[in-house]
Amino acid sequence: MKRDLIVAALILGLLVLSIAVAFGEVTSCRDNPGPGKWVYRIIDGHRCWFEANGMRRGREKPREELAWPKYSNPTEEIPLDRPPWAQPDRHPQGWDHQEGAETK
């Protein structure tokens, strides 16, 4: 009975540990180290810098927990609030935008 309890506790402990490793915190990579202690690992052929947090080498952090940030292109056009005099197609009649043009 005592042995079964120990085996069950061991299995439960391994299960919790494997879930923690599988869902480890993902750290975002940086191109350059910031102030303080930083380490790196090669991810996708580039140095992935991240804060050391007590690590002496980057190898101590699993690759699965490192990722480059995702950048997306904006899908909609960003409106530019321009004053009325700077709006496109709002120039005075006949203004041809030529510097140094001779006046009549």
Secondary structure as the mmCIF struct_conf table of DSSP 4:
data_model
#
loop_
_struct_conf.conf_type_id
_struct_conf.id
_struct_conf.beg_label_comp_id
_struct_conf.beg_label_asym_id
_struct_conf.beg_label_seq_id
_struct_conf.end_label_comp_id
_struct_conf.end_label_asym_id
_struct_conf.end_label_seq_id
HELX_RH_AL_P HELX_RH_AL_P1 LYS A 2 ALA A 22
TURN_TY1_P TURN_TY1_P1 PHE A 23 PHE A 23
HELX_LH_PP_P HELX_LH_PP_P1 GLY A 24 VAL A 26
STRN STRN1 THR A 27 SER A 28
STRN STRN2 ARG A 30 ARG A 30
BEND BEND1 ASP A 31 ASN A 32
BEND BEND2 PRO A 35 GLY A 36
STRN STRN3 TRP A 38 ILE A 43
TURN_TY1_P TURN_TY1_P2 ASP A 44 GLY A 45
STRN STRN4 HIS A 46 GLU A 51
TURN_TY1_P TURN_TY1_P3 ASN A 53 GLY A 54
BEND BEND3 ARG A 56 ARG A 57
HELX_RH_3T_P HELX_RH_3T_P1 GLY A 58 GLU A 60
BEND BEND4 LYS A 61 LYS A 61
HELX_RH_3T_P HELX_RH_3T_P2 ARG A 63 GLU A 65
STRN STRN5 LEU A 66 ALA A 67
HELX_LH_PP_P HELX_LH_PP_P2 TRP A 68 LYS A 70
BEND BEND5 THR A 75 GLU A 76
HELX_LH_PP_P HELX_LH_PP_P3 GLU A 77 PRO A 79
HELX_RH_3T_P HELX_RH_3T_P3 PRO A 84 ALA A 86
BEND BEND6 GLN A 87 GLN A 87
TURN_TY1_P TURN_TY1_P4 PRO A 88 ASP A 89
HELX_LH_PP_P HELX_LH_PP_P4 HIS A 91 PRO A 92
TURN_TY1_P TURN_TY1_P5 GLN A 93 GLY A 94
TURN_TY1_P TURN_TY1_P6 GLU A 99 GLY A 100
HELX_LH_PP_P HELX_LH_PP_P5 ALA A 101 THR A 103
#
